[in-house]
Amino acid sequence: MDDSGNLLKQYPYVTSQDVDYLREGYGALGDISQLVRCINTARETQQANGREHVLAGPLLDVQSVHVLPKAALKGRQVFVYGRIRVNYLHISDGRQMHLDIYNRSADDAEYISPTGGNLTLTWPDDNNQKVYDLWMKLDKTTIAADLYLKIGNRTAPLAVDDILVGDTTKGDFEEVKSKVIGGKLCSATVVYIAMPFATLGRLGIHFSSKDRNIHQVNVAGKISARYKNTYGNYDWEEWTLFESKDEFEPVNLKMNKYLRLSRYWLGKPAYSSLILDLDLRDFDANTTLIKRKVELFDRNGVFSTEYLVTVDGLTIRVHMPMFSYQPDGCCYESSDSDESDDECVFEDNLRYHHHSMPVTPCASNLVEFYSVLIGRRNLMALNVSGTIEITTDHNSQYLFKSIGDDVVKMEEGDKVLPLLEVDKEYYDCETLELKINLKDVDGKYKNKGFLTYEIDFSGRPFWFNTQRCSVIPGEDGFCALFYSMFRKACLADIEVHFKVKNVCDPLIYGSVVAQYSNFDYSTQFKREYFRSVLFKRSKKDLAELGVDGKVPLARCVVVVPMHSSLILDLDLCGSTVNDSLSFKKEFEIGHHLFTMETTLYELDIKLSWRDASYYESGKEKMEDMNLVSLKGNNSAREHSSYQQELQEHVSERVDKERSSEEKPFELEKNVEASDFPRPSREEPVGEIAKLSYASIVCGPKGKSTPSASVPPPFTKGTPPPPERKPVLRQSNPFSTVLRDYNHQRVDKGFHQEGKSLSVFVKNLPTTVSIQDIVREFQNFGTIKQGGVVLRKGKDVGNCYAVVEFEDVKGVCNALKVSPIKLNGRQVHIQERRQVNKNITSRGREGAGRAGGRGRSFGMGAYQHNPVVMTG
């Protein structure tokens, strides 16, 4: 057996009490070094990253049924029999389920004292019971009571009633509810707790002894349970799991070894710990076995689920493995529906058009983040500071970032934290990790935790295409993240133009929310947290419309699963009128335009559909040319700088290729998009096809703009295709902006020592002007004369700018405060790096191909929200 001193020296997060505890309880198993390492790893991880997430879902737990005889039965012996049944829908397939928590015949009626008492509720005790068959969710769940009294030789009805649980709770926290049912002779009070964020576990009290001569122990006493760290109306109510005062419960140490409880399956809020009050004694020897309060689920690691103690050679092990919620709300494949390309409908004063576009994006692996809930007691007002960071194998970005004095104010009653636009794509992702580090500046809230996924899209895990909720317990509160992971999905760029007639410069309020046609939004809880809020303003917080009545959406890009449609739920109103425009519109993938006109409003919705394969194919070509290599680079800022350097270099190559004698790229007009072949995903053979930046980023169809195209690549074992003159669809406006800018300023804006004097500013609103940018950025340093270049892309809905300073100090000051707010929108600042003049068509000078194929990135600055992952 390992020496304690060596173990403590090797594992600094383990104490001598831990070693003694493990040796006392697990010493019979031999070497305990592996157990010591588990404790050390769990504590080290918790200190560095905080609490680990828990997959949670809605759950009902019936805690007690209290029967109280009335005055008419005074002095009479009363017995109760009958059935209490919970009817609910299965969480995965929706089939009707039921669970009898009380079921007694007249011959087995339960005695109730004249002063009243609780019925003995029971749950299945079969170890082979499927846990998800026992998960009683809240929606469409009822508690059906059919109870009777037995008084001497006579019987009388006690209560026959159905209790509808309901799918909402106060504040979306745990809520204890009760209902009194009964008649003239007796009443019964059903107490249950509804938990929107819950997990389910199976409790076991195990006995063992080293003395082989001891075959049985007779146990008496009481075990009760309660929750700790709750934020609803739960107030330390206890419920009894075992009670035997004048009798005993035999435990066979050779066979079963478990103490029989009234119930084994316990639900609990995902953000709470569980307190077990154990007071057990040996009935025969009248000696105490254990008298202690044990707290479970208060930390990370497997040992948070159990407690072990040894008394006089008898070992008692309390353990409760938890089962996370199996996500529901699945998006199933739907049948194709026929819809005309151009549909026009007239209804009184309402006129609208719906057009479809024959564009079918390729499916990609995508993740969509819907919302983040900040749970705290009484939903008190907070000033939130901190970060929510998304990290993969080679990149990181912020879903939320508020550092220093730039705190986010959450008013009393606010639940959802405003999120930043996630604007970078991810390739070759094997691991996805979120790190949460949030706090209130006044100390009223603190949350630090993480969640990690090993991505394997080929394995088809059950949680794809589902609504997921991860809960991170914290101090004085918790954090809940709502998201979905899709195997096959595409991206939709959304623009909404809203005009109020006869008003020149209107202000509006209302909401624009995106959801999916094949997802379950049957409950208020799911409608509130599992939809993407693109725009939301109140009458007290009016929004100003942009050019041509453009609505300032907080998010412009959403993920749409391939076997679903996108539904936009709009409720918009002008500040000077009383009637709002409210409706839902479903867009099948490929439909791109919807117009509506009423007596008060004009509405235009434009959708541009695209996929990640444009960037993936271009990325793989760039890897072959060794333009960049970012292996092991986890810096978001350096990644963005490399991306811009890459974009500038490729733009410079476009002009060189156009003027070359070989003229591999020729321009044509009126060539369909289907005539443009996608780059092969296989390793090219022979000469690598030349690549333009416009061939990587393809924008939506529109006015024809000449741009370079990519010839079909040669693949192994495939003869070269015949020569042709392909032409690309209209290139993305962002690529045109970069190309124009790079031609003008590719050699400017850098210090003679190679340090950048300029920054790249993205996600600017379309209403921004150069004067606005100068007014904001002159606070960071002296701006050069004519040092602000601004470009606008109407199809994208954002502006992009480059700001050049007189010295490096201005760049450093600007980077420190990123992101900032400018004209009501959060904008991001990145360092602009110098282009290496010695880059050749085969890669960086001296790079060669000795390093093998490294990872590189597509155009991250164009993406707004979704995360793209391939595995």
C-alpha positions, 0 to 999 in steps of 0.5 A: 500500500502506498505511503501517505506522505508520497501520495500527499506529495504527488497529489497536492489537492488531496489531504491526509483526511482524504487518504485515511477516508479512502483507506478505511472505506476502500482499503480492501480493494488494494492500492488506493492511488487511483482513487487519490488521483481521481480526487486530486484531478476533480479538485484541480479542475474545479479550482481552475475552471469551476463546476462542471455542467449538468444536462438538465430538464423539467421534472416532477417529484411528488413529495408527500400526501398528508391525510387529515381526518375531520371531526366526524371521525374523532375517536375512530380508527381510520385506514386508507387504501386506493391508488395515486397515479402520475400520468405523463408523456415519455421524454424521448418518444412522447408515448403515454406513460404512468407510474403508481406511487401509491397502490394498496388494496382494501386488505392492505389498507394503511393506518392513519392516526386520528391526528393525521399522517403521511401516506407511504409513497413507493417507487419502483425498486428494480435495478433494471428499471429504465431511468428515462421511463421514470422521468415525469416531465411537467407538460401534460402531466396529471396526478390522479388520486383515487383514494378510499377510507376503511372504517371498521367494516365500512368503506367511504370515498376519500378523494377522487380527483385529477391534478394538472401539474402545468408546465410553468413555475414562478421565475422558472425555478423550483416551485413547491405546489400543493392541492387539498382534495377530499370530502366531508370525512377526511382530506388529503393534501398532495405536495409536489415540486415542479423543477424546470432544471432537474436531474434524476438519481437512484439512492442506495444505502449499502452495508458490508462487513469484513467479519464473515461471521456476520450475516445480517444486521437489523437496522432501525432509525430514520433517513430524511432528505432535503435540498440545499441552494435553491432559488424558488419557494422551496424552504427546507422541507424534508421528506422521509425515505426510511423510518422504523422506530419500534421495528427493524429492517433486516439487511442481508450482508451476503446477498442484497446488502442494501437497506430497503427504502420507501423510494429509491429514485429522487429528483433534484434541481440541477443547481442544488445539492442534496442533504441526507440526514441519516440516524440509524442504529443496530436494533439488536445491540441498540448501538448507533451505526451512523448519525450524520448529515451528508451532503452530496453533489456539492463539488465535481468528481465521482466522490461527490455522489457518495459517502462512506463510513466504517463503524465497528467493522461495519461499512456503510456506503451512501451513493446516488448516481445521477442520470442527466436529462435525455434531450427532447424537442427533436427535429425529425425529417419532414416530407417535402412539400410543393410550393409555387415559385411565386405566390401572391395573395390579396386579403382586404387591405393586405397584400404579400408576395412570397418568392422561392430561389432554387438554391440548396446549400450543402449540409454542415455540422453546426451548433446554435446557441439560443440564450443564457439564463442567469438564475438568482434568488428573487431575480434581483438586479445585477451588474454582470461582469466576466466572460463566456468563452467558446474554445475548440482545438485551435480557436477561442471566441466570446459568447459574452464579454464584459470586463472592467467598468463596462458591466452589463446591467440586468434589471430586477426580473431580467432572466436572459443575458445579452449575448455577443455575435459569434462571428468565427467558423470552426473546422476539424473540431474534435473538442468543444469547450465553454468556460463561464466566469461571471460575477456581480460587481457587488458580490451578489452573484458568482458563477464559474464553470465549464462544459466539454464535448468530444465531437464525433459526428460520425457516431450519431449520438442521440443528442443531435438535433435536440434542444439541450440545456446545460446548468452550471451551479454557482455561488448564490445562483446558477447559469443555464445555457440553451443550445442545439447541435446539428448533424446537417444544417445550413446558414440563413442571413436575415434582413428585415426592412420595416417602413411606417407609412407617412412617417419620415424617421420612425422609431419602432419596438417589438420583436423578431424571433426565429424558430424551426418548423420541426422543433417542439415549442409546446411549452412557454419554457421552450418558447422563451429559451429555445428560440433565437431572439433577433430583435427585441425592444420595448416601448420604453427602449425604441429602436431607430430604423436604418437605411430603407427601413432596415431593422437593427437586428442583434443577430443576422445569421441563424442555423437552420437544420436541413430537415426543417424550415425557418419560422420568423415570428414578428411583432413590430409596431411604430412608436406613433401608431397603435396597431402592430404588425404581428404574424408568423412566416415559414421559409423553406430552405431556398426561399429568399424573399417575402413582402407584405403591405398593409394600410400602415406598414410595408415589410420586406424580409430577405434571406440568403442561404449558404453553407460552410462547405464554401469555406471548407473547400477553400480552407483545404486548398489553402492548406495545400498552398501552406498560406497559413499554419495555425496549429496549436494557436489558441489566441482569438486575436492572433487567429483573426490577424492571420485571417486578415493577412490571408484575405489580403494576400489572396486578394493580391493574388487575384490581380496577379492571376488576371494579368498572367500570360497563362490567363487561367481565369476568364470572365463570362456572363449568364452562367448558372450557379450549377455550372460552377463545380465545387472544389474536390475534398480529395488530395489534388494530383499534379499542379494545384489549381489556382485559387481566388478569394472570391471562389472561397466566399460565395454570396447570395444571388443578385446582380451579376458582378464579374469575379474570378472562378476556380477550374475543376481540380484533378483528383486521384484516379479521375481523368481531367475534365474538358476545358470550360469557361466557368464563372462564379456567382456574385462574390460576397460584398465583403470580399470585394471590400477587402480586395479594393482596400488591399489594393489601396493600402496593402503597403501602408499602415505599418511601422518601419519595424513591422509593427502594425499601426492600424486596426480592423473594425468589424460589425459596424452598423450601416448608419455609421459614418467616418466622423463617428469612427474618428470621434470614438477612436481618437480617444485611443490615440492620434489618427493619421490624416485620412487614416479611416477607410470605411466600406459598406456591404448592403447584402451583409448588413454590416460595415467594415473599417480600418483605422490607422494611428500615428503610433503603436500606442493607439493600436494597443489602447484600442485592442485593450477595450475591444469590444466597444459600443458604437452607434448602439452596436457592439463592434470588434477591434482586431490588429491588422498585420502586415502582408509578407511580400515573399509569399509565393503561390506554393506557400510562405517562403521557407515553409515548404511542405515538410510540416505536413498539412496544417490547419487553417481557417476560412473567412471568419469575419463574415460569420455572425453567430453559428459555430461550424464543426466537422469531425 
